[in-house]
Amino acid sequence: MFSEERREKILEKVEKVGRVLAKDLAEEFNVSIDSIRRDLSIMEEDGLIKRTHGGAIPNPKVRTMPQAPAKRYGEGTNEQNAIAKAAALHIKEDETVFIGGASIHYVLLKYLPKHIPFTVVTNSVEIAYHLREFSNIQTYLMGGKVKSSGNITDSLANEFARQFTLDLSFATAGGISARGLSTATPEVAIFHRTIFENSRKIIALMEYTKLGVELFTGMHSLSKLDLVITDEEASKDKIAMIRSQGVETFIAKKDE
């Protein structure tokens, strides 16, 4: 196998599983670990991945296009499931909750409480469609132009969002750094700023791959978040960065 072909296979694996280790790749492709390290370095220089200690993860900065529906609305990663399960415990009876249209929001649906009544406001056609099955939830879908992802974030949706006072918003973003939440698209950032400004409590759901990442447009300052829920793969220094801003951080444990 040529090195170029091997790097294509590595990229496919990174995108599929979310994290790879150099030693495992060396065994899988029957090459030296130094060869794999050179592959990963080249791929990082090309902006395809982000190197980590001992391996690599996807580069969040290249994820500017919506994920395919099958991936966005799939079962979710172990990390996403751990975060979503912990997040759902914060929903209280008769609250009004914002749930967006990111893949982790879709995972969250599995863990929503079914024994208490509450209201969900969403800008996602897909999320609203699935919530129709919950008899204990009243669902409001924001209007506007529907994007290929099924999400609605235009100026009409932004005006719609101004009408609500939300008890709890489940935020997510392409990245979180000392400057706060960020995303690749200004329109998305503007819409979510309106949501967050009208929310009494904001909980950010952030997988470890997004910690320390800064994208094109700022969405919300870190200090104004009430809680960040991440997973066990998050590095201690990234968690310390969040906590240094006075933000409570919870590490969600994956099911054994």
Number of C-alpha atoms within 10 A of each C-alpha: 6 6 12 10 10 15 16 13 13 21 20 12 16 21 15 13 12 16 18 21 18 21 16 14 21 16 12 9 14 10 12 13 17 12 14 25 20 12 19 23 16 14 19 17 12 9 14 19 24 20 20 13 7 11 18 23 22 24 19 21 19 12 12 12 9 14 14 11 13 8 12 18 18 13 15 18 16 14 22 25 22 23 28 27 19 19 23 16 11 12 17 15 11 14 15 23 23 25 23 25 21 22 19 27 23 23 22 23 17 13 15 19 18 11 10 14 16 18 18 21 21 23 26 24 20 17 25 21 11 11 19 12 9 14 11 16 20 16 20 14 17 21 21 17 14 15 13 11 17 17 24 25 23 18 15 14 20 23 15 18 25 13 10 15 16 22 18 23 24 24 24 27 25 25 25 30 18 18 17 21 28 25 24 22 16 14 14 20 21 18 23 22 17 19 23 24 16 19 19 12 17 24 20 22 24 25 26 22 23 24 23 20 22 22 20 14 17 22 29 22 16 21 17 15 22 15 22 26 20 28 22 16 14 17 13 9 11 18 20 13 15 24 17 12 16 15 18 16 18 17 16 21 17 14 8 3
